[in-house]
Amino acid sequence: MKVLNIISLILIILGGLNWLSVGLFKYDVVSEIFGGTEEVGSRIVYIVVGVAALYALALFSKVASED
């Protein structure tokens, strides 16, 4: 499970950096790589990052209880 946690964290960080570039520079790295937001590759990346975020929500209670 530790590997899954690390992968999830990496995906969430990359997704957050992409949103930072969208907010600051109006530049979507994912859509630029895959040729647009409606392309299959972009949609897959967005879905995978979203699933990683949902997985991280499940970890929230575990992290909060470690204090």
PQR file of N, CA, C, O and H, with PARSE charges and radii, in Angstrom:
ATOM      1  N   MET A   1       0.814  -1.209   0.000 -0.4000 1.5000
ATOM      2  CA  MET A   1       0.000   0.000   0.000 -0.0000 2.0000
ATOM      3  C   MET A   1       0.850   1.262   0.000  0.5500 1.7000
ATOM      4  O   MET A   1       0.422   2.309  -0.487 -0.5500 1.4000
ATOM      5  N   LYS A   2       2.053   1.158   0.547 -0.4000 1.5000
ATOM      6  CA  LYS A   2       2.898   2.335   0.605 -0.0000 2.0000
ATOM      7  C   LYS A   2       3.214   2.840  -0.805  0.5500 1.7000
ATOM      8  O   LYS A   2       3.252   4.049  -1.033 -0.5500 1.4000
ATOM      9  H   LYS A   2       2.401   0.308   0.942  0.4000 1.0000
ATOM     10  N   VAL A   3       3.440   1.930  -1.745 -0.4000 1.5000
ATOM     11  CA  VAL A   3       3.734   2.330  -3.121 -0.0000 2.0000
ATOM     12  C   VAL A   3       2.536   3.054  -3.719  0.5500 1.7000
ATOM     13  O   VAL A   3       2.699   4.066  -4.401 -0.5500 1.4000
ATOM     14  H   VAL A   3       3.409   0.948  -1.560  0.4000 1.0000
ATOM     15  N   LEU A   4       1.338   2.546  -3.470 -0.4000 1.5000
ATOM     16  CA  LEU A   4       0.126   3.190  -3.978 -0.0000 2.0000
ATOM     17  C   LEU A   4      -0.033   4.592  -3.383  0.5500 1.7000
ATOM     18  O   LEU A   4      -0.455   5.516  -4.078 -0.5500 1.4000
ATOM     19  H   LEU A   4       1.206   1.724  -2.916  0.4000 1.0000
ATOM     20  N   ASN A   5       0.299   4.751  -2.116 -0.4000 1.5000
ATOM     21  CA  ASN A   5       0.232   6.073  -1.481 -0.0000 2.0000
ATOM     22  C   ASN A   5       1.203   7.044  -2.141  0.5500 1.7000
ATOM     23  O   ASN A   5       0.856   8.200  -2.383 -0.5500 1.4000
ATOM     24  H   ASN A   5       0.642   4.000  -1.551  0.4000 1.0000
ATOM     25  N   ILE A   6       2.414   6.584  -2.434 -0.4000 1.5000
ATOM     26  CA  ILE A   6       3.415   7.444  -3.062 -0.0000 2.0000
ATOM     27  C   ILE A   6       2.997   7.821  -4.482  0.5500 1.7000
ATOM     28  O   ILE A   6       3.128   8.977  -4.885 -0.5500 1.4000
ATOM     29  H   ILE A   6       2.696   5.644  -2.238  0.4000 1.0000
ATOM     30  N   ILE A   7       2.498   6.851  -5.233 -0.4000 1.5000
ATOM     31  CA  ILE A   7       2.032   7.136  -6.597 -0.0000 2.0000
ATOM     32  C   ILE A   7       0.894   8.134  -6.570  0.5500 1.7000
ATOM     33  O   ILE A   7       0.861   9.066  -7.374 -0.5500 1.4000
ATOM     34  H   ILE A   7       2.392   5.913  -4.906  0.4000 1.0000
ATOM     35  N   SER A   8      -0.040   7.945  -5.649 -0.4000 1.5000
ATOM     36  CA  SER A   8      -1.162   8.869  -5.516 -0.0000 2.0000
ATOM     37  C   SER A   8      -0.675  10.280  -5.192  0.5500 1.7000
ATOM     38  O   SER A   8      -1.155  11.255  -5.771 -0.5500 1.4000
ATOM     39  H   SER A   8      -0.013   7.188  -4.996  0.4000 1.0000
ATOM     40  N   LEU A   9       0.262  10.383  -4.281 -0.4000 1.5000
ATOM     41  CA  LEU A   9       0.800  11.691  -3.911 -0.0000 2.0000
ATOM     42  C   LEU A   9       1.495  12.362  -5.094  0.5500 1.7000
ATOM     43  O   LEU A   9       1.319  13.560  -5.319 -0.5500 1.4000
ATOM     44  H   LEU A   9       0.652   9.591  -3.811  0.4000 1.0000
ATOM     45  N   ILE A  10       2.270  11.610  -5.838 -0.4000 1.5000
ATOM     46  CA  ILE A  10       2.958  12.162  -7.008 -0.0000 2.0000
ATOM     47  C   ILE A  10       1.949  12.666  -8.032  0.5500 1.7000
ATOM     48  O   ILE A  10       2.116  13.756  -8.581 -0.5500 1.4000
ATOM     49  H   ILE A  10       2.413  10.637  -5.656  0.4000 1.0000
ATOM     50  N   LEU A  11       0.903  11.885  -8.296 -0.4000 1.5000
ATOM     51  CA  LEU A  11      -0.116  12.296  -9.260 -0.0000 2.0000
ATOM     52  C   LEU A  11      -0.845  13.557  -8.803  0.5500 1.7000
ATOM     53  O   LEU A  11      -1.132  14.437  -9.614 -0.5500 1.4000
ATOM     54  H   LEU A  11       0.768  11.000  -7.850  0.4000 1.0000
ATOM     55  N   ILE A  12      -1.141  13.646  -7.521 -0.4000 1.5000
ATOM     56  CA  ILE A  12      -1.827  14.823  -6.999 -0.0000 2.0000
ATOM     57  C   ILE A  12      -0.926  16.054  -7.108  0.5500 1.7000
ATOM     58  O   ILE A  12      -1.398  17.139  -7.446 -0.5500 1.4000
ATOM     59  H   ILE A  12      -0.908  12.931  -6.862  0.4000 1.0000
ATOM     60  N   ILE A  13       0.357  15.893  -6.825 -0.4000 1.5000
ATOM     61  CA  ILE A  13       1.291  17.018  -6.941 -0.0000 2.0000
ATOM     62  C   ILE A  13       1.399  17.466  -8.396  0.5500 1.7000
ATOM     63  O   ILE A  13       1.365  18.663  -8.680 -0.5500 1.4000
ATOM     64  H   ILE A  13       0.741  15.012  -6.550  0.4000 1.0000
ATOM     65  N   LEU A  14       1.529  16.513  -9.317 -0.4000 1.5000
ATOM     66  CA  LEU A  14       1.612  16.882 -10.734 -0.0000 2.0000
ATOM     67  C   LEU A  14       0.330  17.573 -11.204  0.5500 1.7000
ATOM     68  O   LEU A  14       0.385  18.539 -11.966 -0.5500 1.4000
ATOM     69  H   LEU A  14       1.557  15.541  -9.086  0.4000 1.0000
ATOM     70  N   GLY A  15      -0.821  17.075 -10.747 -0.4000 1.5000
ATOM     71  CA  GLY A  15      -2.084  17.717 -11.098 -0.0000 2.0000
ATOM     72  C   GLY A  15      -2.170  19.122 -10.533  0.5500 1.7000
ATOM     73  O   GLY A  15      -2.661  20.035 -11.197 -0.5500 1.4000
ATOM     74  H   GLY A  15      -0.865  16.290 -10.129  0.4000 1.0000
ATOM     75  N   GLY A  16      -1.692  19.298  -9.306 -0.4000 1.5000
ATOM     76  CA  GLY A  16      -1.688  20.624  -8.694 -0.0000 2.0000
ATOM     77  C   GLY A  16      -0.761  21.582  -9.428  0.5500 1.7000
ATOM     78  O   GLY A  16      -1.089  22.756  -9.601 -0.5500 1.4000
ATOM     79  H   GLY A  16      -1.293  18.556  -8.767  0.4000 1.0000
ATOM     80  N   LEU A  17       0.392  21.088  -9.858 -0.4000 1.5000
ATOM     81  CA  LEU A  17       1.312  21.940 -10.628 -0.0000 2.0000
ATOM     82  C   LEU A  17       0.711  22.323 -11.979  0.5500 1.7000
ATOM     83  O   LEU A  17       0.911  23.437 -12.462 -0.5500 1.4000
ATOM     84  H   LEU A  17       0.659  20.135  -9.717  0.4000 1.0000
ATOM     85  N   ASN A  18      -0.026  21.389 -12.584 -0.4000 1.5000
ATOM     86  CA  ASN A  18      -0.703  21.716 -13.834 -0.0000 2.0000
ATOM     87  C   ASN A  18      -1.733  22.821 -13.615  0.5500 1.7000
ATOM     88  O   ASN A  18      -1.822  23.755 -14.412 -0.5500 1.4000
ATOM     89  H   ASN A  18      -0.188  20.484 -12.192  0.4000 1.0000
ATOM     90  N   TRP A  19      -2.515  22.717 -12.529 -0.4000 1.5000
ATOM     91  CA  TRP A  19      -3.506  23.755 -12.239 -0.0000 2.0000
ATOM     92  C   TRP A  19      -2.841  25.086 -11.898  0.5500 1.7000
ATOM     93  O   TRP A  19      -3.382  26.149 -12.203 -0.5500 1.4000
ATOM     94  H   TRP A  19      -2.442  21.958 -11.881  0.4000 1.0000
ATOM     95  N   LEU A  20      -1.679  25.030 -11.271 -0.4000 1.5000
ATOM     96  CA  LEU A  20      -0.926  26.255 -11.010 -0.0000 2.0000
ATOM     97  C   LEU A  20      -0.536  26.934 -12.318  0.5500 1.7000
ATOM     98  O   LEU A  20      -0.659  28.151 -12.453 -0.5500 1.4000
ATOM     99  H   LEU A  20      -1.239  24.166 -11.023  0.4000 1.0000
ATOM    100  N   SER A  21      -0.066  26.145 -13.277 -0.4000 1.5000
ATOM    101  CA  SER A  21       0.302  26.735 -14.564 -0.0000 2.0000
ATOM    102  C   SER A  21      -0.925  27.273 -15.304  0.5500 1.7000
ATOM    103  O   SER A  21      -0.831  28.269 -16.021 -0.5500 1.4000
ATOM    104  H   SER A  21       0.034  25.156 -13.167  0.4000 1.0000
ATOM    105  N   VAL A  22      -2.069  26.618 -15.131 -0.4000 1.5000
ATOM    106  CA  VAL A  22      -3.305  27.127 -15.737 -0.0000 2.0000
ATOM    107  C   VAL A  22      -3.691  28.457 -15.094  0.5500 1.7000
ATOM    108  O   VAL A  22      -4.051  29.410 -15.785 -0.5500 1.4000
ATOM    109  H   VAL A  22      -2.146  25.809 -14.548  0.4000 1.0000
ATOM    110  N   GLY A  23      -3.612  28.509 -13.774 -0.4000 1.5000
ATOM    111  CA  GLY A  23      -4.010  29.726 -13.059 -0.0000 2.0000
ATOM    112  C   GLY A  23      -3.078  30.898 -13.299  0.5500 1.7000
ATOM    113  O   GLY A  23      -3.533  32.031 -13.458 -0.5500 1.4000
ATOM    114  H   GLY A  23      -3.319  27.735 -13.212  0.4000 1.0000
ATOM    115  N   LEU A  24      -1.785  30.639 -13.326 -0.4000 1.5000
ATOM    116  CA  LEU A  24      -0.825  31.737 -13.487 -0.0000 2.0000
ATOM    117  C   LEU A  24      -0.596  32.141 -14.934  0.5500 1.7000
ATOM    118  O   LEU A  24      -0.487  33.325 -15.253 -0.5500 1.4000
ATOM    119  H   LEU A  24      -1.416  29.718 -13.197  0.4000 1.0000
ATOM    120  N   PHE A  25      -0.525  31.140 -15.804 -0.4000 1.5000
ATOM    121  CA  PHE A  25      -0.088  31.422 -17.172 -0.0000 2.0000
ATOM    122  C   PHE A  25      -1.116  31.058 -18.235  0.5500 1.7000
ATOM    123  O   PHE A  25      -0.859  31.228 -19.427 -0.5500 1.4000
ATOM    124  H   PHE A  25      -0.613  30.178 -15.544  0.4000 1.0000
ATOM    125  N   LYS A  26      -2.284  30.556 -17.814 -0.4000 1.5000
ATOM    126  CA  LYS A  26      -3.313  30.087 -18.742 -0.0000 2.0000
ATOM    127  C   LYS A  26      -2.728  29.060 -19.709  0.5500 1.7000
ATOM    128  O   LYS A  26      -3.020  29.081 -20.905 -0.5500 1.4000
ATOM    129  H   LYS A  26      -2.492  30.418 -16.846  0.4000 1.0000
ATOM    130  N   TYR A  27      -1.903  28.166 -19.180 -0.4000 1.5000
ATOM    131  CA  TYR A  27      -1.221  27.150 -19.979 -0.0000 2.0000
ATOM    132  C   TYR A  27      -1.465  25.784 -19.351  0.5500 1.7000
ATOM    133  O   TYR A  27      -0.964  25.499 -18.263 -0.5500 1.4000
ATOM    134  H   TYR A  27      -1.666  28.149 -18.208  0.4000 1.0000
ATOM    135  N   ASP A  28      -2.225  24.947 -20.027 -0.4000 1.5000
ATOM    136  CA  ASP A  28      -2.549  23.608 -19.552 -0.0000 2.0000
ATOM    137  C   ASP A  28      -1.543  22.630 -20.153  0.5500 1.7000
ATOM    138  O   ASP A  28      -1.604  22.307 -21.339 -0.5500 1.4000
ATOM    139  H   ASP A  28      -2.631  25.178 -20.911  0.4000 1.0000
ATOM    140  N   VAL A  29      -0.628  22.170 -19.324 -0.4000 1.5000
ATOM    141  CA  VAL A  29       0.446  21.288 -19.787 -0.0000 2.0000
ATOM    142  C   VAL A  29      -0.119  19.988 -20.349  0.5500 1.7000
ATOM    143  O   VAL A  29       0.333  19.522 -21.395 -0.5500 1.4000
ATOM    144  H   VAL A  29      -0.578  22.432 -18.361  0.4000 1.0000
ATOM    145  N   VAL A  30      -1.094  19.400 -19.673 -0.4000 1.5000
ATOM    146  CA  VAL A  30      -1.660  18.124 -20.109 -0.0000 2.0000
ATOM    147  C   VAL A  30      -2.313  18.256 -21.479  0.5500 1.7000
ATOM    148  O   VAL A  30      -2.064  17.436 -22.362 -0.5500 1.4000
ATOM    149  H   VAL A  30      -1.460  19.778 -18.823  0.4000 1.0000
ATOM    150  N   SER A  31      -3.133  19.266 -21.665 -0.4000 1.5000
ATOM    151  CA  SER A  31      -3.792  19.416 -22.964 -0.0000 2.0000
ATOM    152  C   SER A  31      -2.786  19.775 -24.053  0.5500 1.7000
ATOM    153  O   SER A  31      -2.988  19.434 -25.219 -0.5500 1.4000
ATOM    154  H   SER A  31      -3.335  19.933 -20.948  0.4000 1.0000
ATOM    155  N   GLU A  32      -1.728  20.447 -23.692 -0.4000 1.5000
ATOM    156  CA  GLU A  32      -0.682  20.772 -24.666 -0.0000 2.0000
ATOM    157  C   GLU A  32       0.039  19.504 -25.118  0.5500 1.7000
ATOM    158  O   GLU A  32       0.349  19.352 -26.300 -0.5500 1.4000
ATOM    159  H   GLU A  32      -1.564  20.724 -22.745  0.4000 1.0000
ATOM    160  N   ILE A  33       0.301  18.607 -24.191 -0.4000 1.5000
ATOM    161  CA  ILE A  33       0.989  17.353 -24.535 -0.0000 2.0000
ATOM    162  C   ILE A  33       0.112  16.469 -25.413  0.5500 1.7000
ATOM    163  O   ILE A  33       0.592  15.868 -26.374 -0.5500 1.4000
ATOM    164  H   ILE A  33       0.049  18.730 -23.231  0.4000 1.0000
ATOM    165  N   PHE A  34      -1.175  16.390 -25.080 -0.4000 1.5000
ATOM    166  CA  PHE A  34      -2.061  15.462 -25.773 -0.0000 2.0000
ATOM    167  C   PHE A  34      -2.899  16.104 -26.877  0.5500 1.7000
ATOM    168  O   PHE A  34      -3.692  15.407 -27.511 -0.5500 1.4000
ATOM    169  H   PHE A  34      -1.565  16.878 -24.299  0.4000 1.0000
ATOM    170  N   GLY A  35      -2.755  17.390 -27.127 -0.4000 1.5000
ATOM    171  CA  GLY A  35      -3.429  18.016 -28.250 -0.0000 2.0000
ATOM    172  C   GLY A  35      -4.796  18.595 -27.954  0.5500 1.7000
ATOM    173  O   GLY A  35      -5.571  18.806 -28.887 -0.5500 1.4000
ATOM    174  H   GLY A  35      -2.111  17.956 -26.612  0.4000 1.0000
ATOM    175  N   GLY A  36      -5.127  18.858 -26.720 -0.4000 1.5000
ATOM    176  CA  GLY A  36      -6.399  19.475 -26.373 -0.0000 2.0000
ATOM    177  C   GLY A  36      -7.057  18.770 -25.208  0.5500 1.7000
ATOM    178  O   GLY A  36      -6.746  17.620 -24.896 -0.5500 1.4000
ATOM    179  H   GLY A  36      -4.497  18.687 -25.962  0.4000 1.0000
ATOM    180  N   THR A  37      -7.979  19.484 -24.569 -0.4000 1.5000
ATOM    181  CA  THR A  37      -8.636  18.925 -23.384 -0.0000 2.0000
ATOM    182  C   THR A  37      -9.631  17.826 -23.726  0.5500 1.7000
ATOM    183  O   THR A  37      -9.958  17.006 -22.868 -0.5500 1.4000
ATOM    184  H   THR A  37      -8.232  20.418 -24.823  0.4000 1.0000
ATOM    185  N   GLU A  38     -10.110  17.792 -24.944 -0.4000 1.5000
ATOM    186  CA  GLU A  38     -11.100  16.791 -25.340 -0.0000 2.0000
ATOM    187  C   GLU A  38     -10.462  15.524 -25.892  0.5500 1.7000
ATOM    188  O   GLU A  38     -11.175  14.566 -26.192 -0.5500 1.4000
ATOM    189  H   GLU A  38      -9.844  18.458 -25.642  0.4000 1.0000
ATOM    190  N   GLU A  39      -9.167  15.492 -26.033 -0.4000 1.5000
ATOM    191  CA  GLU A  39      -8.487  14.304 -26.553 -0.0000 2.0000
ATOM    192  C   GLU A  39      -8.493  13.190 -25.511  0.5500 1.7000
ATOM    193  O   GLU A  39      -8.525  13.452 -24.308 -0.5500 1.4000
ATOM    194  H   GLU A  39      -8.588  16.271 -25.790  0.4000 1.0000
ATOM    195  N   VAL A  40      -8.463  11.962 -25.979 -0.4000 1.5000
ATOM    196  CA  VAL A  40      -8.552  10.795 -25.105 -0.0000 2.0000
ATOM    197  C   VAL A  40      -7.398  10.786 -24.094  0.5500 1.7000
ATOM    198  O   VAL A  40      -7.620  10.501 -22.917 -0.5500 1.4000
ATOM    199  H   VAL A  40      -8.437  11.749 -26.956  0.4000 1.0000
ATOM    200  N   GLY A  41      -6.184  11.090 -24.530 -0.4000 1.5000
ATOM    201  CA  GLY A  41      -5.035  11.085 -23.630 -0.0000 2.0000
ATOM    202  C   GLY A  41      -5.200  12.065 -22.481  0.5500 1.7000
ATOM    203  O   GLY A  41      -4.911  11.738 -21.330 -0.5500 1.4000
ATOM    204  H   GLY A  41      -6.004  11.322 -25.486  0.4000 1.0000
ATOM    205  N   SER A  42      -5.662  13.262 -22.795 -0.4000 1.5000
ATOM    206  CA  SER A  42      -5.884  14.273 -21.758 -0.0000 2.0000
ATOM    207  C   SER A  42      -6.944  13.818 -20.780  0.5500 1.7000
ATOM    208  O   SER A  42      -6.787  13.964 -19.567 -0.5500 1.4000
ATOM    209  H   SER A  42      -5.896  13.528 -23.731  0.4000 1.0000
ATOM    210  N   ARG A  43      -8.015  13.272 -21.302 -0.4000 1.5000
ATOM    211  CA  ARG A  43      -9.104  12.823 -20.431 -0.0000 2.0000
ATOM    212  C   ARG A  43      -8.641  11.701 -19.511  0.5500 1.7000
ATOM    213  O   ARG A  43      -9.032  11.657 -18.345 -0.5500 1.4000
ATOM    214  H   ARG A  43      -8.143  13.154 -22.287  0.4000 1.0000
ATOM    215  N   ILE A  44      -7.813  10.796 -20.022 -0.4000 1.5000
ATOM    216  CA  ILE A  44      -7.297   9.710 -19.194 -0.0000 2.0000
ATOM    217  C   ILE A  44      -6.434  10.264 -18.069  0.5500 1.7000
ATOM    218  O   ILE A  44      -6.553   9.832 -16.922 -0.5500 1.4000
ATOM    219  H   ILE A  44      -7.495  10.832 -20.969  0.4000 1.0000
ATOM    220  N   VAL A  45      -5.565  11.221 -18.392 -0.4000 1.5000
ATOM    221  CA  VAL A  45      -4.707  11.824 -17.362 -0.0000 2.0000
ATOM    222  C   VAL A  45      -5.560  12.514 -16.310  0.5500 1.7000
ATOM    223  O   VAL A  45      -5.319  12.346 -15.115 -0.5500 1.4000
ATOM    224  H   VAL A  45      -5.468  11.572 -19.323  0.4000 1.0000
ATOM    225  N   TYR A  46      -6.556  13.292 -16.735 -0.4000 1.5000
ATOM    226  CA  TYR A  46      -7.427  13.979 -15.777 -0.0000 2.0000
ATOM    227  C   TYR A  46      -8.155  12.975 -14.881  0.5500 1.7000
ATOM    228  O   TYR A  46      -8.290  13.200 -13.678 -0.5500 1.4000
ATOM    229  H   TYR A  46      -6.751  13.429 -17.706  0.4000 1.0000
ATOM    230  N   ILE A  47      -8.622  11.875 -15.461 -0.4000 1.5000
ATOM    231  CA  ILE A  47      -9.338  10.855 -14.685 -0.0000 2.0000
ATOM    232  C   ILE A  47      -8.402  10.189 -13.683  0.5500 1.7000
ATOM    233  O   ILE A  47      -8.778   9.992 -12.528 -0.5500 1.4000
ATOM    234  H   ILE A  47      -8.513  11.692 -16.438  0.4000 1.0000
ATOM    235  N   VAL A  48      -7.192   9.839 -14.105 -0.4000 1.5000
ATOM    236  CA  VAL A  48      -6.237   9.183 -13.212 -0.0000 2.0000
ATOM    237  C   VAL A  48      -5.869  10.096 -12.046  0.5500 1.7000
ATOM    238  O   VAL A  48      -5.781   9.639 -10.906 -0.5500 1.4000
ATOM    239  H   VAL A  48      -6.886   9.999 -15.044  0.4000 1.0000
ATOM    240  N   VAL A  49      -5.654  11.383 -12.322 -0.4000 1.5000
ATOM    241  CA  VAL A  49      -5.340  12.339 -11.254 -0.0000 2.0000
ATOM    242  C   VAL A  49      -6.544  12.484 -10.313  0.5500 1.7000
ATOM    243  O   VAL A  49      -6.373  12.568  -9.097 -0.5500 1.4000
ATOM    244  H   VAL A  49      -5.726  11.754 -13.248  0.4000 1.0000
ATOM    245  N   GLY A  50      -7.749  12.512 -10.870 -0.4000 1.5000
ATOM    246  CA  GLY A  50      -8.952  12.594 -10.038 -0.0000 2.0000
ATOM    247  C   GLY A  50      -9.138  11.370  -9.155  0.5500 1.7000
ATOM    248  O   GLY A  50      -9.524  11.501  -7.994 -0.5500 1.4000
ATOM    249  H   GLY A  50      -7.888  12.443 -11.858  0.4000 1.0000
ATOM    250  N   VAL A  51      -8.871  10.190  -9.685 -0.4000 1.5000
ATOM    251  CA  VAL A  51      -8.963   8.963  -8.892 -0.0000 2.0000
ATOM    252  C   VAL A  51      -7.911   8.982  -7.783  0.5500 1.7000
ATOM    253  O   VAL A  51      -8.180   8.541  -6.666 -0.5500 1.4000
ATOM    254  H   VAL A  51      -8.558  10.084 -10.629  0.4000 1.0000
ATOM    255  N   ALA A  52      -6.715   9.490  -8.085 -0.4000 1.5000
ATOM    256  CA  ALA A  52      -5.675   9.619  -7.059 -0.0000 2.0000
ATOM    257  C   ALA A  52      -6.130  10.556  -5.944  0.5500 1.7000
ATOM    258  O   ALA A  52      -5.852  10.310  -4.771 -0.5500 1.4000
ATOM    259  H   ALA A  52      -6.496   9.848  -8.993  0.4000 1.0000
ATOM    260  N   ALA A  53      -6.825  11.622  -6.309 -0.4000 1.5000
ATOM    261  CA  ALA A  53      -7.334  12.551  -5.303 -0.0000 2.0000
ATOM    262  C   ALA A  53      -8.408  11.885  -4.438  0.5500 1.7000
ATOM    263  O   ALA A  53      -8.447  12.096  -3.226 -0.5500 1.4000
ATOM    264  H   ALA A  53      -7.050  11.822  -7.262  0.4000 1.0000
ATOM    265  N   LEU A  54      -9.269  11.090  -5.051 -0.4000 1.5000
ATOM    266  CA  LEU A  54     -10.283  10.360  -4.273 -0.0000 2.0000
ATOM    267  C   LEU A  54      -9.616   9.364  -3.332  0.5500 1.7000
ATOM    268  O   LEU A  54     -10.041   9.207  -2.187 -0.5500 1.4000
ATOM    269  H   LEU A  54      -9.237  10.919  -6.036  0.4000 1.0000
ATOM    270  N   TYR A  55      -8.595   8.706  -3.802 -0.4000 1.5000
ATOM    271  CA  TYR A  55      -7.849   7.777  -2.951 -0.0000 2.0000
ATOM    272  C   TYR A  55      -7.222   8.532  -1.779  0.5500 1.7000
ATOM    273  O   TYR A  55      -7.234   8.046  -0.649 -0.5500 1.4000
ATOM    274  H   TYR A  55      -8.250   8.834  -4.731  0.4000 1.0000
ATOM    275  N   ALA A  56      -6.679   9.710  -2.046 -0.4000 1.5000
ATOM    276  CA  ALA A  56      -6.064  10.511  -0.984 -0.0000 2.0000
ATOM    277  C   ALA A  56      -7.101  10.954   0.046  0.5500 1.7000
ATOM    278  O   ALA A  56      -6.779  11.081   1.227 -0.5500 1.4000
ATOM    279  H   ALA A  56      -6.669  10.105  -2.964  0.4000 1.0000
ATOM    280  N   LEU A  57      -8.334  11.188  -0.382 -0.4000 1.5000
ATOM    281  CA  LEU A  57      -9.400  11.511   0.577 -0.0000 2.0000
ATOM    282  C   LEU A  57      -9.598  10.373   1.564  0.5500 1.7000
ATOM    283  O   LEU A  57      -9.845  10.607   2.747 -0.5500 1.4000
ATOM    284  H   LEU A  57      -8.596  11.085  -1.341  0.4000 1.0000
ATOM    285  N   ALA A  58      -9.490   9.144   1.080 -0.4000 1.5000
ATOM    286  CA  ALA A  58      -9.633   7.992   1.966 -0.0000 2.0000
ATOM    287  C   ALA A  58      -8.478   7.924   2.964  0.5500 1.7000
ATOM    288  O   ALA A  58      -8.649   7.424   4.076 -0.5500 1.4000
ATOM    289  H   ALA A  58      -9.289   8.954   0.119  0.4000 1.0000
ATOM    290  N   LEU A  59      -7.314   8.419   2.577 -0.4000 1.5000
ATOM    291  CA  LEU A  59      -6.155   8.425   3.465 -0.0000 2.0000
ATOM    292  C   LEU A  59      -6.211   9.543   4.498  0.5500 1.7000
ATOM    293  O   LEU A  59      -5.481   9.506   5.488 -0.5500 1.4000
ATOM    294  H   LEU A  59      -7.175   8.825   1.674  0.4000 1.0000
ATOM    295  N   PHE A  60      -7.051  10.513   4.284 -0.4000 1.5000
ATOM    296  CA  PHE A  60      -7.105  11.681   5.158 -0.0000 2.0000
ATOM    297  C   PHE A  60      -7.366  11.294   6.612  0.5500 1.7000
ATOM    298  O   PHE A  60      -6.727  11.819   7.524 -0.5500 1.4000
ATOM    299  H   PHE A  60      -7.645  10.543   3.480  0.4000 1.0000
ATOM    300  N   SER A  61      -8.297  10.383   6.822 -0.4000 1.5000
ATOM    301  CA  SER A  61      -8.604   9.975   8.203 -0.0000 2.0000
ATOM    302  C   SER A  61      -7.423   9.236   8.823  0.5500 1.7000
ATOM    303  O   SER A  61      -7.183   9.358  10.024 -0.5500 1.4000
ATOM    304  H   SER A  61      -8.816   9.956   6.082  0.4000 1.0000
ATOM    305  N   LYS A  62      -6.695   8.484   8.036 -0.4000 1.5000
ATOM    306  CA  LYS A  62      -5.519   7.767   8.544 -0.0000 2.0000
ATOM    307  C   LYS A  62      -4.419   8.748   8.961  0.5500 1.7000
ATOM    308  O   LYS A  62      -3.782   8.572   9.999 -0.5500 1.4000
ATOM    309  H   LYS A  62      -6.890   8.385   7.061  0.4000 1.0000
ATOM    310  N   VAL A  63      -4.207   9.762   8.159 -0.4000 1.5000
ATOM    311  CA  VAL A  63      -3.182  10.764   8.466 -0.0000 2.0000
ATOM    312  C   VAL A  63      -3.596  11.582   9.684  0.5500 1.7000
ATOM    313  O   VAL A  63      -2.765  11.895  10.536 -0.5500 1.4000
ATOM    314  H   VAL A  63      -4.724   9.905   7.315  0.4000 1.0000
ATOM    315  N   ALA A  64      -4.862  11.925   9.768 -0.4000 1.5000
ATOM    316  CA  ALA A  64      -5.359  12.730  10.888 -0.0000 2.0000
ATOM    317  C   ALA A  64      -5.277  11.960  12.209  0.5500 1.7000
ATOM    318  O   ALA A  64      -5.074  12.570  13.258 -0.5500 1.4000
ATOM    319  H   ALA A  64      -5.538  11.671   9.076  0.4000 1.0000
ATOM    320  N   SER A  65      -5.428  10.645  12.178 -0.4000 1.5000
ATOM    321  CA  SER A  65      -5.404   9.864  13.404 -0.0000 2.0000
ATOM    322  C   SER A  65      -3.988   9.550  13.877  0.5500 1.7000
ATOM    323  O   SER A  65      -3.830   9.032  14.983 -0.5500 1.4000
ATOM    324  H   SER A  65      -5.593  10.149  11.325  0.4000 1.0000
ATOM    325  N   GLU A  66      -2.957   9.839  13.094 -0.4000 1.5000
ATOM    326  CA  GLU A  66      -1.579   9.575  13.488 -0.0000 2.0000
ATOM    327  C   GLU A  66      -1.051  10.583  14.492  0.5500 1.7000
ATOM    328  O   GLU A  66       0.005  10.355  15.080 -0.5500 1.4000
ATOM    329  H   GLU A  66      -3.085  10.260  12.196  0.4000 1.0000
ATOM    330  N   ASP A  67      -1.742  11.677  14.705 -0.4000 1.5000
ATOM    331  CA  ASP A  67      -1.275  12.707  15.666 -0.0000 2.0000
ATOM    332  C   ASP A  67      -1.398  12.274  17.047  0.5500 1.7000
ATOM    333  O   ASP A  67      -1.051  13.022  17.962 -0.5500 1.4000
ATOM    334  H   ASP A  67      -2.600  11.862  14.227  0.4000 1.0000
TER
END
